[in-house]
Amino acid sequence: MRKLFCAPTAMMRVPPIKNPLIAAVIIVLSLHVLNNLDINEVSGLN
């Protein structure tokens, strides 16, 4: 999980994103990670 979470943040630290497809993939991956974290928190509370 740490590698999946660190990869998008490391890529976002690069100022110029030349390829918009790479940026889109990073955004989608980050959204999936956030969704998974939210689902885990909700299931943990329940």
C-alpha positions as protocol buffer text, in pm:
chain_id: "A"
residue {
  index: 1
  type: MET
  ca { x: 0 y: 0 z: 0 }
}
residue {
  index: 2
  type: ARG
  ca { x: 283 y: 240 z: 78 }
}
residue {
  index: 3
  type: LYS
  ca { x: 431 y: 198 z: -270 }
}
residue {
  index: 4
  type: LEU
  ca { x: 91 y: 262 z: -434 }
}
residue {
  index: 5
  type: PHE
  ca { x: 39 y: 571 z: -220 }
}
residue {
  index: 6
  type: CYS
  ca { x: 393 y: 708 z: -261 }
}
residue {
  index: 7
  type: ALA
  ca { x: 408 y: 661 z: -639 }
}
residue {
  index: 8
  type: PRO
  ca { x: 140 y: 921 z: -728 }
}
residue {
  index: 9
  type: THR
  ca { x: 271 y: 1174 z: -475 }
}
residue {
  index: 10
  type: ALA
  ca { x: 626 y: 1134 z: -607 }
}
residue {
  index: 11
  type: MET
  ca { x: 506 y: 1189 z: -964 }
}
residue {
  index: 12
  type: MET
  ca { x: 298 y: 1492 z: -860 }
}
residue {
  index: 13
  type: ARG
  ca { x: 611 y: 1651 z: -712 }
}
residue {
  index: 14
  type: VAL
  ca { x: 756 y: 1675 z: -1063 }
}
residue {
  index: 15
  type: PRO
  ca { x: 665 y: 2030 z: -1176 }
}
residue {
  index: 16
  type: PRO
  ca { x: 614 y: 1972 z: -1551 }
}
residue {
  index: 17
  type: ILE
  ca { x: 392 y: 1681 z: -1650 }
}
residue {
  index: 18
  type: LYS
  ca { x: 462 y: 1655 z: -2023 }
}
residue {
  index: 19
  type: ASN
  ca { x: 222 y: 1371 z: -2093 }
}
residue {
  index: 20
  type: PRO
  ca { x: -144 y: 1440 z: -2004 }
}
residue {
  index: 21
  type: LEU
  ca { x: -215 y: 1065 z: -2014 }
}
residue {
  index: 22
  type: ILE
  ca { x: 35 y: 1011 z: -1732 }
}
residue {
  index: 23
  type: ALA
  ca { x: -134 y: 1286 z: -1530 }
}
residue {
  index: 24
  type: ALA
  ca { x: -476 y: 1125 z: -1591 }
}
residue {
  index: 25
  type: VAL
  ca { x: -348 y: 784 z: -1480 }
}
residue {
  index: 26
  type: ILE
  ca { x: -194 y: 935 z: -1165 }
}
residue {
  index: 27
  type: ILE
  ca { x: -523 y: 1110 z: -1080 }
}
residue {
  index: 28
  type: VAL
  ca { x: -724 y: 791 z: -1134 }
}
residue {
  index: 29
  type: LEU
  ca { x: -483 y: 587 z: -921 }
}
residue {
  index: 30
  type: SER
  ca { x: -492 y: 846 z: -643 }
}
residue {
  index: 31
  type: LEU
  ca { x: -873 y: 848 z: -651 }
}
residue {
  index: 32
  type: HIS
  ca { x: -881 y: 468 z: -627 }
}
residue {
  index: 33
  type: VAL
  ca { x: -642 y: 479 z: -330 }
}
residue {
  index: 34
  type: LEU
  ca { x: -857 y: 741 z: -156 }
}
residue {
  index: 35
  type: ASN
  ca { x: -1172 y: 537 z: -224 }
}
residue {
  index: 36
  type: ASN
  ca { x: -1009 y: 224 z: -84 }
}
residue {
  index: 37
  type: LEU
  ca { x: -900 y: 412 z: 230 }
}
residue {
  index: 38
  type: ASP
  ca { x: -1252 y: 552 z: 278 }
}
residue {
  index: 39
  type: ILE
  ca { x: -1408 y: 207 z: 235 }
}
residue {
  index: 40
  type: ASN
  ca { x: -1164 y: 59 z: 485 }
}
residue {
  index: 41
  type: GLU
  ca { x: -1241 y: 331 z: 740 }
}
residue {
  index: 42
  type: VAL
  ca { x: -1617 y: 287 z: 702 }
}
residue {
  index: 43
  type: SER
  ca { x: -1594 y: -93 z: 728 }
}
residue {
  index: 44
  type: GLY
  ca { x: -1370 y: -53 z: 1036 }
}
residue {
  index: 45
  type: LEU
  ca { x: -1623 y: 176 z: 1207 }
}
residue {
  index: 46
  type: ASN
  ca { x: -1908 y: -62 z: 1126 }
}
